[in-house]
Amino acid sequence: MKPISFLISLFALIILASCSQPKNFDVLIKNGQIVDGSGSPSYIGDLGINADTIAAVGNLEKATGTMEIDATGLAVSPGFINMLSWATESLIEDGRSMADIKQGVTLEVFGEGWSMGPLNESMKKEEQESQGDIKYDIEWNSLNEYLEYLTTKGVSPNVASFVGATTLRINTVGYENRAPTPQELDSMKLMVKQAMEEGALGVGSSLIYAPAFYSSTEELIELCKVAAEYNGIYISHMRSEGSRLLESLDELIQIADEAGIRAEIYHLKQSGKENWHKFDDVVAKVDSANAAGLHITANMYNYVAGATGLDASMPPWVQEGGYDKWAERLQDPAIRKKVKEEMTTPTDEWESLMQAAGDPSKILLVGFKADSLKYLTGKTLKEVAEMRGTSPEETAMDLVVQDGSRVGTIYFLMSEANVKKQIALPWMSFGSDAGSPATEGVFLKSSTHPRAYGNVARLLGKYVRDEKVISLEEAVHKLSQLPASHLKIQKRGSLTEGNYADVVLFDPAAIIDKATFEDPHQYSEGVKHVFVNGTQVLKDGEHTGEMPGRVVRGPGYKKE
């Protein structure tokens, strides 16, 4: 009989031998610069994927893969999170998500004030009538049904959303400038509860626009209290990013404090030259709130211009009741005179991006609904006003009426120095504030902001490699693990064994944005391969046609 020590040693040898046997993975990525999302120093290593999961990270030199990729010279990182995506319609038109996939974006986060649900029948009718170049049937009611609609149809990236405070308000109060009744507020809160249990990330607001402008701080606190019960987050395009920037930040901090909720600032900026000096005060307020035990963060896009519509140049009162009422008022001579006066008079009562831009030559017209006006695409408001022989203010009013829309507009507002300082803030992540178009088909009927094609690549190329504002490791952290942790998203955001295999391989020496304000429909370069849930959607820079995107749900999700 063998001694027990011999049997133990034999057993240990068998275990050791089995551990040293080469492993086989579905995908083996070899010899890459592993930038794991944590912010830790990168290293040369390997990554193995089985099915939809990261199976191993590190030294896998004895392993094999059914698919093997030599990543020598490439960074291997987690998929990037677009914290402010407007790909809600572009993904319906083209689920490949070309502009963002070619930058390594594997999660699109929606819900800046407006969300694609919950919708009632009148809202669905309005949305159908207001559609621009992209036409689609609205086959859903709830936010969750919309997200499921996308993934059933087929999309390449993962998708997630906040429930929009504007959407909740229109659903109950409509477009009126008044407080909700107690019954209406209860209905809004019930809709937040439903959305959170179906996986919404939290509540999103956009407070410079009507009818969101009419929401009180107290109303928002009540909605956020419900989201807080599900560990959600409040995220806001604040009431002002210019003359009342600091006061608006105080409101966001108050909402976070009184609702007991984490909060994030959408596309942090200091709009208008006279407000650029407020950067340090903004940072001091956020840091102070965090030191006091709150959790305040922000995201941004890496450009000195923002994009919205001509509604952001007109007082909210003229927009009460929705587009039809707005357009009707703009045809009344007495009202036009009053609107023009308010458009040219400095005020703290509402946020005028026309005044923040400082000159109509810094206002670019990029999105028309009417084919008869598309020839004006790419011209400045000043140029169109001179063509027509009318003032910029009158021209803006005329265009809104004639186009049947708010008219897509780019405003040059920010300081490049502040953009760089913001990128370096430890609580900063990134969002394009744009759709994910393609350089073909219906997308070419309108112009767009270059951030739609270049926000991530611009960060990694211009600001990381060329200008060294932050390190590559820190940039990847701010594009992946940091936003995932803010959103309380599980099993995504880092190259960690057991996480879903959202993986990007890019060339740090070559990645760059190509889109410009003059010619925005240009893909970024430098991203070679992208995997979403273990499926390759980009191979050697070309889309594979795969659509493995899933709905990513927040921490309050309750399975049926």
C-alpha positions as CSV (number, residue, x, y, z in Angstrom):
1,M,0.0,0.0,0.0
2,K,1.3,3.4,-1.0
3,P,1.9,5.9,1.9
4,I,-0.7,8.7,2.1
5,S,2.0,11.3,1.4
6,F,2.8,9.6,-1.9
7,L,-0.9,9.7,-2.9
8,I,-1.1,13.4,-2.0
9,S,2.0,14.2,-4.0
10,L,0.7,12.2,-7.0
11,F,-2.6,14.0,-6.8
12,A,-0.8,17.4,-6.6
13,L,1.2,16.5,-9.7
14,I,-1.9,15.5,-11.6
15,I,-3.5,18.9,-10.7
16,L,-0.4,20.8,-11.7
17,A,-0.2,18.9,-15.0
18,S,-3.8,19.7,-15.8
19,C,-3.3,23.4,-14.9
20,S,-0.2,23.6,-17.2
21,Q,-2.0,22.1,-20.2
22,P,-2.6,24.7,-23.0
23,K,-6.0,26.2,-22.9
24,N,-8.2,26.8,-26.0
25,F,-10.4,29.9,-26.3
26,D,-13.0,31.0,-28.8
27,V,-10.9,34.1,-29.3
28,L,-7.3,34.6,-28.3
29,I,-5.8,38.1,-28.5
30,K,-2.1,37.9,-28.2
31,N,0.8,40.4,-27.4
32,G,-1.4,43.5,-27.0
33,Q,-0.9,46.5,-24.8
34,I,-3.5,45.6,-22.1
35,V,-5.1,48.8,-20.9
36,D,-7.6,47.2,-18.6
37,G,-9.8,50.2,-17.7
38,S,-8.8,50.5,-14.1
39,G,-6.3,53.3,-14.7
40,S,-3.4,51.1,-13.7
41,P,-0.3,51.0,-15.9
42,S,-0.7,49.0,-19.1
43,Y,1.4,45.9,-19.9
44,I,2.0,43.5,-22.7
45,G,-0.3,40.5,-22.4
46,D,-3.0,38.3,-23.8
47,L,-6.8,38.1,-23.5
48,G,-9.0,35.0,-24.0
49,I,-12.7,35.1,-24.8
50,N,-15.2,32.2,-24.5
51,A,-18.7,32.8,-25.8
52,D,-19.7,36.3,-24.5
53,T,-17.3,36.4,-21.6
54,I,-13.7,37.4,-20.9
55,A,-12.2,34.1,-19.8
56,A,-8.6,35.1,-19.0
57,V,-6.3,38.1,-19.0
58,G,-2.5,38.0,-18.6
59,N,0.2,35.7,-19.9
60,L,-1.5,33.1,-22.1
61,E,1.5,32.1,-24.2
62,K,0.7,28.4,-24.1
63,A,-3.0,28.9,-25.0
64,T,-4.6,28.6,-28.4
65,G,-7.7,30.2,-29.9
66,T,-10.2,29.1,-32.5
67,M,-9.7,32.7,-33.7
68,E,-6.3,34.3,-32.9
69,I,-5.4,37.9,-33.3
70,D,-1.9,39.2,-33.0
71,A,-2.3,42.6,-31.3
72,T,1.4,43.6,-31.4
73,G,1.5,47.4,-31.5
74,L,-2.2,47.7,-30.5
75,A,-3.9,48.7,-27.3
76,V,-6.4,46.2,-26.0
77,S,-9.1,48.0,-23.9
78,P,-12.6,47.6,-22.6
79,G,-15.4,48.8,-24.9
80,F,-16.1,52.5,-24.6
81,I,-19.2,54.0,-23.0
82,N,-20.9,56.9,-24.7
83,M,-22.5,58.6,-21.7
84,L,-24.7,60.9,-23.9
85,S,-25.9,59.3,-27.1
86,W,-28.6,60.5,-29.4
87,A,-28.4,57.3,-31.5
88,T,-32.0,56.6,-30.7
89,E,-33.1,57.1,-34.3
90,S,-29.9,56.4,-36.2
91,L,-29.8,52.9,-34.8
92,I,-33.3,52.3,-36.1
93,E,-32.1,53.4,-39.5
94,D,-28.8,51.6,-39.4
95,G,-28.1,49.2,-36.5
96,R,-24.4,48.9,-37.3
97,S,-23.7,52.2,-35.4
98,M,-21.0,53.0,-37.9
99,A,-19.7,56.3,-36.5
100,D,-19.4,55.1,-33.0
101,I,-18.4,51.4,-33.6
102,K,-15.4,52.7,-35.6
103,Q,-14.3,54.6,-32.5
104,G,-14.8,51.5,-30.2
105,V,-18.0,52.6,-28.6
106,T,-19.8,49.4,-27.4
107,L,-22.5,51.0,-25.1
108,E,-24.8,53.9,-26.1
109,V,-26.5,55.6,-23.2
110,F,-29.7,57.5,-24.0
111,G,-32.1,59.8,-22.1
112,E,-31.1,63.5,-22.0
113,G,-34.4,64.8,-20.9
114,W,-36.3,63.1,-23.7
115,S,-36.4,59.3,-23.7
116,M,-38.1,56.9,-26.2
117,G,-40.7,55.9,-23.6
118,P,-43.0,56.0,-21.8
119,L,-45.2,57.3,-24.7
120,N,-48.9,57.8,-24.8
121,E,-50.9,57.8,-28.0
122,S,-50.8,61.5,-28.6
123,M,-47.1,61.6,-28.0
124,K,-46.6,58.8,-30.5
125,K,-48.6,60.7,-33.1
126,E,-46.6,63.9,-32.5
127,E,-43.3,62.0,-32.8
128,Q,-44.4,60.4,-36.0
129,E,-45.4,63.8,-37.5
130,S,-42.1,65.4,-36.4
131,Q,-39.8,62.8,-37.9
132,G,-37.1,64.3,-40.2
133,D,-35.0,62.4,-42.7
134,I,-35.3,59.1,-40.8
135,K,-38.8,57.6,-40.9
136,Y,-40.0,54.7,-38.7
137,D,-43.2,53.3,-37.1
138,I,-43.4,53.6,-33.4
139,E,-44.1,50.1,-32.3
140,W,-43.6,50.5,-28.5
141,N,-45.0,52.4,-25.5
142,S,-42.6,51.9,-22.6
143,L,-38.9,52.7,-22.5
144,N,-38.1,49.1,-22.0
145,E,-40.1,48.1,-25.1
146,Y,-38.1,50.6,-27.2
147,L,-34.8,49.1,-26.0
148,E,-36.1,45.6,-26.7
149,Y,-37.3,46.8,-30.1
150,L,-33.8,47.9,-31.0
151,T,-32.1,44.7,-29.9
152,T,-34.7,42.5,-31.5
153,K,-34.3,44.5,-34.8
154,G,-30.6,44.1,-34.4
155,V,-27.9,46.6,-33.3
156,S,-24.2,46.3,-33.0
157,P,-23.6,48.2,-29.7
158,N,-25.3,47.6,-26.3
159,V,-28.0,50.1,-25.4
160,A,-29.2,51.6,-22.1
161,S,-31.3,54.7,-21.1
162,F,-32.4,57.1,-18.5
163,V,-36.1,57.9,-18.3
164,G,-36.5,61.5,-19.4
165,A,-38.1,64.0,-17.1
166,T,-39.3,65.9,-20.1
167,T,-41.0,62.8,-21.4
168,L,-42.7,62.2,-18.1
169,R,-43.9,65.8,-18.0
170,I,-45.4,65.7,-21.6
171,N,-47.0,62.4,-20.7
172,T,-49.0,64.0,-17.8
173,V,-48.9,67.8,-17.9
174,G,-48.4,68.3,-21.6
175,Y,-46.6,71.4,-22.8
176,E,-48.2,73.8,-20.3
177,N,-46.2,76.2,-18.1
178,R,-47.5,75.1,-14.8
179,A,-46.8,72.7,-11.9
180,P,-48.2,69.2,-12.1
181,T,-51.2,68.5,-9.9
182,P,-50.7,66.0,-7.1
183,Q,-52.3,63.4,-9.2
184,E,-50.1,64.2,-12.2
185,L,-46.9,64.1,-10.0
186,D,-48.0,60.7,-8.6
187,S,-48.4,59.5,-12.2
188,M,-44.9,60.7,-13.1
189,K,-43.5,59.0,-10.0
190,L,-45.2,55.7,-10.9
191,M,-43.7,56.0,-14.4
192,V,-40.2,56.4,-12.8
193,K,-40.9,53.4,-10.7
194,Q,-41.9,51.3,-13.7
195,A,-38.9,52.5,-15.7
196,M,-36.4,51.8,-12.9
197,E,-37.8,48.3,-12.4
198,E,-37.5,47.7,-16.1
199,G,-33.9,48.7,-16.0
200,A,-33.6,52.5,-16.6
201,L,-30.4,53.9,-15.2
202,G,-32.1,56.9,-13.5
203,V,-33.8,60.2,-14.3
204,G,-32.4,62.5,-17.0
205,S,-33.4,66.2,-17.5
206,S,-32.7,69.0,-20.0
207,L,-33.8,72.1,-18.3
208,I,-33.0,74.9,-20.8
209,Y,-35.7,73.6,-23.2
210,A,-39.5,74.0,-23.0
211,P,-41.4,72.2,-21.5
212,A,-38.6,70.9,-19.2
213,F,-37.8,74.6,-18.4
214,Y,-41.2,74.7,-16.5
215,S,-40.2,72.0,-14.0
216,S,-39.5,73.2,-10.5
217,T,-36.6,72.0,-8.4
218,E,-39.1,70.3,-6.0
219,E,-40.7,68.4,-8.9
220,L,-37.3,67.0,-9.9
221,I,-36.5,66.1,-6.3
222,E,-39.7,64.1,-6.1
223,L,-38.9,62.1,-9.3
224,C,-35.4,61.5,-8.1
225,K,-36.5,60.2,-4.8
226,V,-38.1,57.3,-6.6
227,A,-35.0,56.7,-8.7
228,A,-32.9,56.8,-5.6
229,E,-34.9,53.9,-4.1
230,Y,-33.5,51.8,-7.0
231,N,-29.9,53.1,-6.6
232,G,-30.4,55.1,-9.8
233,I,-28.7,58.4,-10.8
234,Y,-29.9,61.8,-11.7
235,I,-28.3,63.3,-14.8
236,S,-29.0,66.8,-16.1
237,H,-28.4,69.3,-18.8
238,M,-28.6,72.0,-16.2
239,R,-30.8,75.1,-16.3
240,S,-27.9,77.2,-17.4
241,E,-24.4,76.6,-18.7
242,G,-23.7,80.3,-19.0
243,S,-24.8,83.3,-17.0
244,R,-26.4,81.2,-14.2
245,L,-24.0,78.3,-14.4
246,L,-23.1,78.3,-10.7
247,E,-26.7,78.7,-9.6
248,S,-27.7,75.8,-11.8
249,L,-25.0,73.7,-10.4
250,D,-26.3,74.6,-6.9
251,E,-29.7,73.3,-8.0
252,L,-28.2,70.0,-9.2
253,I,-26.4,69.6,-5.9
254,Q,-29.5,70.4,-4.0
255,I,-31.5,67.8,-5.9
256,A,-28.8,65.2,-5.2
257,D,-28.7,66.1,-1.5
258,E,-32.5,66.2,-0.9
259,A,-33.3,63.2,-3.0
260,G,-30.4,61.1,-1.7
261,I,-29.2,60.4,-5.2
262,R,-26.0,60.4,-7.1
263,A,-25.9,63.1,-9.8
264,E,-24.1,63.8,-13.0
265,I,-23.8,66.9,-15.2
266,Y,-24.4,66.4,-18.9
267,H,-21.8,68.0,-21.2
268,L,-20.2,70.3,-18.6
269,K,-19.2,73.6,-20.2
270,Q,-18.9,77.3,-19.6
271,S,-20.9,78.8,-22.4
272,G,-20.0,82.3,-23.6
273,K,-16.7,84.1,-23.3
274,E,-17.9,86.1,-20.3
275,N,-18.4,82.8,-18.4
276,W,-15.1,81.0,-19.2
277,H,-13.6,82.2,-15.9
278,K,-16.2,80.2,-13.9
279,F,-14.3,76.9,-14.5
280,D,-12.5,77.0,-11.1
281,D,-15.7,77.8,-9.2
282,V,-17.5,74.9,-10.9
283,V,-14.7,72.5,-9.9
284,A,-14.6,73.9,-6.3
285,K,-18.4,73.3,-5.9
286,V,-18.3,69.8,-7.2
287,D,-15.2,68.9,-5.1
288,S,-16.8,70.4,-2.0
289,A,-20.1,68.5,-2.6
290,N,-18.1,65.2,-3.0
291,A,-16.1,66.0,0.1
292,A,-19.4,66.4,2.0
293,G,-20.5,62.9,1.1
294,L,-22.4,63.5,-2.1
295,H,-21.5,61.8,-5.4
296,I,-21.3,64.4,-8.2
297,T,-19.7,63.6,-11.6
298,A,-19.8,65.0,-15.2
299,N,-19.3,64.1,-18.8
300,M,-18.3,66.2,-21.8
301,Y,-17.6,66.3,-25.5
302,N,-14.2,67.3,-26.7
303,Y,-15.1,70.4,-28.9
304,V,-15.5,74.1,-28.4
305,A,-18.9,74.1,-30.1
306,G,-22.2,72.6,-29.0
307,A,-25.2,71.6,-31.1
308,T,-28.9,71.9,-30.5
309,G,-31.6,73.9,-32.3
310,L,-32.8,77.5,-32.8
311,D,-35.2,76.9,-29.9
312,A,-32.2,77.6,-27.7
313,S,-32.1,81.1,-29.0
314,M,-35.7,82.0,-28.2
315,P,-37.5,82.6,-24.8
316,P,-39.3,79.6,-23.4
317,W,-42.6,81.4,-23.1
318,V,-43.0,81.6,-26.9
319,Q,-42.5,77.8,-27.1
320,E,-45.2,76.9,-24.6
321,G,-47.7,74.3,-26.0
322,G,-45.3,72.6,-28.4
323,Y,-44.0,73.3,-31.9
324,D,-47.4,74.1,-33.5
325,K,-48.2,76.8,-30.9
326,W,-44.6,78.1,-31.1
327,A,-44.7,78.5,-34.9
328,E,-48.2,80.1,-34.8
329,R,-47.0,82.7,-32.3
330,L,-43.9,83.5,-34.5
331,Q,-46.2,84.6,-37.2
332,D,-47.9,87.3,-35.1
333,P,-46.2,90.7,-35.7
334,A,-46.6,91.8,-32.1
335,I,-45.2,88.6,-30.7
336,R,-42.3,88.6,-33.2
337,K,-41.4,92.1,-32.1
338,K,-41.3,91.0,-28.4
339,V,-39.3,87.8,-29.2
340,K,-36.8,89.7,-31.2
341,E,-36.3,92.2,-28.3
342,E,-35.8,89.4,-25.8
343,M,-33.4,87.6,-28.2
344,T,-31.2,90.6,-28.2
345,T,-31.5,91.6,-24.5
346,P,-29.1,90.0,-22.0
347,T,-31.0,88.1,-19.3
348,D,-30.6,85.6,-16.5
349,E,-34.2,84.5,-16.9
350,W,-33.5,82.0,-19.6
351,E,-30.5,80.5,-21.5
352,S,-29.9,82.2,-24.9
353,L,-27.2,80.4,-26.9
354,M,-27.4,83.1,-29.5
355,Q,-26.2,85.6,-27.0
356,A,-23.6,83.1,-25.6
357,A,-22.2,82.6,-29.1
358,G,-21.9,86.4,-29.3
359,D,-22.3,86.7,-33.1
360,P,-24.5,85.1,-35.7
361,S,-21.4,84.1,-37.7
362,K,-20.7,81.6,-34.8
363,I,-24.1,79.9,-35.4
364,L,-24.0,77.1,-38.0
365,L,-27.2,75.7,-39.5
366,V,-26.9,72.0,-40.0
367,G,-30.3,70.2,-39.8
368,F,-33.3,71.0,-41.9
369,K,-36.5,68.9,-42.1
370,A,-37.9,70.6,-45.3
371,D,-36.1,69.6,-48.6
372,S,-36.7,73.2,-49.8
373,L,-34.4,74.5,-47.1
374,K,-31.6,71.9,-47.2
375,Y,-29.6,74.1,-49.6
376,L,-28.9,76.3,-46.5
377,T,-27.2,73.4,-44.7
378,G,-23.7,74.4,-43.6
379,K,-24.3,78.1,-43.8
380,T,-24.1,80.4,-40.8
381,L,-27.1,82.3,-39.5
382,K,-25.3,85.5,-40.5
383,E,-24.9,84.3,-44.1
384,V,-28.6,83.3,-44.4
385,A,-29.7,86.6,-42.8
386,E,-27.6,88.6,-45.3
387,M,-29.0,86.4,-48.2
388,R,-32.5,87.2,-47.1
389,G,-32.0,90.8,-46.1
390,T,-33.5,90.2,-42.6
391,S,-32.0,90.4,-39.1
392,P,-30.5,87.3,-37.6
393,E,-33.3,87.2,-35.1
394,E,-36.0,87.5,-37.7
395,T,-34.2,84.9,-39.9
396,A,-34.2,82.4,-37.0
397,M,-37.9,82.9,-36.5
398,D,-38.7,82.6,-40.2
399,L,-36.6,79.4,-40.5
400,V,-38.4,77.7,-37.6
401,V,-41.7,78.4,-39.2
402,Q,-40.7,77.5,-42.7
403,D,-38.9,74.3,-41.8
404,G,-41.6,72.8,-39.5
405,S,-38.9,72.1,-36.9
406,R,-36.5,73.8,-34.4
407,V,-33.7,73.6,-37.1
408,G,-30.5,71.8,-36.1
409,T,-27.9,74.3,-35.1
410,I,-24.2,74.4,-34.0
411,Y,-23.1,77.1,-31.6
412,F,-19.5,78.0,-31.0
413,L,-19.4,78.8,-27.2
414,M,-16.5,77.3,-25.3
415,S,-12.8,77.8,-24.5
416,E,-10.2,75.3,-25.8
417,A,-8.2,75.9,-22.6
418,N,-11.2,74.9,-20.5
419,V,-11.9,71.8,-22.6
420,K,-8.4,70.6,-21.8
421,K,-8.8,71.3,-18.1
422,Q,-12.1,69.5,-18.0
423,I,-10.6,66.4,-19.7
424,A,-8.2,66.1,-16.8
425,L,-10.8,66.2,-14.0
426,P,-10.9,62.9,-12.1
427,W,-14.7,62.7,-12.2
428,M,-15.0,63.4,-15.9
429,S,-16.3,60.9,-18.5
430,F,-17.3,61.4,-22.1
431,G,-20.4,61.6,-24.3
432,S,-20.9,62.6,-27.9
433,D,-24.3,64.2,-27.5
434,A,-25.0,62.9,-31.1
435,G,-26.3,60.1,-33.1
436,S,-24.2,57.4,-34.7
437,P,-24.6,58.0,-38.4
438,A,-22.9,56.5,-41.5
439,T,-21.3,58.2,-44.4
440,E,-24.0,57.0,-46.7
441,G,-27.7,57.0,-47.4
442,V,-30.2,59.1,-45.5
443,F,-27.5,60.4,-43.2
444,L,-26.1,62.6,-46.0
445,K,-29.3,64.5,-46.3
446,S,-28.3,66.6,-43.3
447,S,-25.0,67.9,-41.8
448,T,-24.1,67.1,-38.2
449,H,-21.6,68.1,-35.5
450,P,-18.2,66.4,-36.0
451,R,-18.5,64.9,-32.5
452,A,-20.9,62.3,-34.0
453,Y,-17.9,60.8,-35.8
454,G,-15.0,61.9,-33.6
455,N,-15.5,62.4,-29.9
456,V,-13.6,59.4,-28.6
457,A,-10.9,59.3,-31.3
458,R,-10.3,63.0,-30.7
459,L,-9.7,62.3,-27.1
460,L,-7.3,59.5,-27.7
461,G,-5.5,61.1,-30.6
462,K,-5.4,64.9,-30.2
463,Y,-5.6,65.1,-26.4
464,V,-3.8,62.0,-25.2
465,R,-1.2,61.2,-27.8
466,D,-0.5,64.6,-29.3
467,E,-1.1,67.0,-26.5
468,K,-0.6,64.7,-23.5
469,V,-3.4,66.2,-21.5
470,I,-3.9,62.9,-19.7
471,S,-2.3,59.4,-20.1
472,L,-3.7,56.6,-22.2
473,E,-4.5,54.6,-19.2
474,E,-6.5,57.5,-17.6
475,A,-8.4,58.2,-20.8
476,V,-9.4,54.5,-21.2
477,H,-10.5,54.5,-17.5
478,K,-12.7,57.6,-18.1
479,L,-14.2,55.9,-21.2
480,S,-15.0,52.6,-19.5
481,Q,-14.7,51.6,-15.9
482,L,-15.4,55.1,-14.5
483,P,-18.8,55.6,-16.3
484,A,-19.7,52.0,-15.7
485,S,-19.2,52.5,-11.9
486,H,-21.2,55.8,-12.0
487,L,-24.1,54.0,-13.6
488,K,-23.7,50.9,-11.4
489,I,-23.5,48.7,-14.5
490,Q,-22.4,45.1,-13.7
491,K,-19.8,43.0,-15.5
492,R,-18.8,45.8,-18.0
493,G,-16.2,48.6,-18.1
494,S,-13.0,46.6,-17.5
495,L,-10.9,43.8,-18.9
496,T,-11.7,41.5,-15.9
497,E,-12.2,37.8,-16.0
498,G,-16.0,37.0,-15.9
499,N,-17.0,40.4,-17.5
500,Y,-18.8,40.5,-20.8
501,A,-16.4,40.6,-23.7
502,D,-16.8,44.2,-24.9
503,V,-13.2,44.7,-26.2
504,V,-11.5,47.2,-28.4
505,L,-8.2,46.9,-30.2
506,F,-6.8,50.3,-31.5
507,D,-3.5,51.7,-32.6
508,P,-2.5,54.4,-30.1
509,A,-0.1,55.9,-32.6
510,A,-2.7,56.2,-35.4
511,I,-6.1,56.8,-33.8
512,I,-7.5,60.2,-34.8
513,D,-10.7,62.0,-35.6
514,K,-11.2,63.1,-39.3
515,A,-14.6,64.9,-39.1
516,T,-14.6,68.7,-39.3
517,F,-17.3,71.3,-39.0
518,E,-17.1,71.9,-42.7
519,D,-17.1,68.2,-43.6
520,P,-18.4,66.2,-40.6
521,H,-19.3,62.9,-42.4
522,Q,-15.9,61.3,-42.1
523,Y,-15.1,58.2,-40.0
524,S,-12.3,58.3,-37.4
525,E,-9.3,56.1,-38.0
526,G,-7.2,53.8,-35.9
527,V,-9.6,51.3,-34.3
528,K,-8.9,47.9,-35.8
529,H,-11.1,45.4,-34.0
530,V,-14.2,45.6,-31.8
531,F,-16.0,42.8,-30.0
532,V,-19.4,43.2,-28.4
533,N,-20.5,40.4,-26.0
534,G,-17.8,38.3,-27.5
535,T,-18.9,38.8,-31.1
536,Q,-16.6,40.6,-33.5
537,V,-18.4,43.6,-35.1
538,L,-15.3,45.4,-36.5
539,K,-12.5,43.5,-38.2
540,D,-9.5,45.3,-39.6
541,G,-11.5,48.5,-39.5
542,E,-14.5,47.1,-41.4
543,H,-17.9,46.2,-40.1
544,T,-18.7,42.5,-40.0
545,G,-22.4,42.9,-40.2
546,E,-22.9,41.3,-36.8
547,M,-25.6,42.8,-34.4
548,P,-24.9,41.3,-30.9
549,G,-26.0,44.4,-28.9
550,R,-28.0,43.8,-25.8
551,V,-30.1,46.0,-23.4
552,V,-27.9,47.0,-20.5
553,R,-30.1,47.6,-17.4
554,G,-29.6,49.6,-14.3
555,P,-29.3,48.4,-10.7
556,G,-33.0,48.6,-10.0
557,Y,-33.9,46.1,-12.7
558,K,-36.4,43.4,-11.6
559,K,-36.6,40.4,-13.8
560,E,-40.1,39.3,-14.7
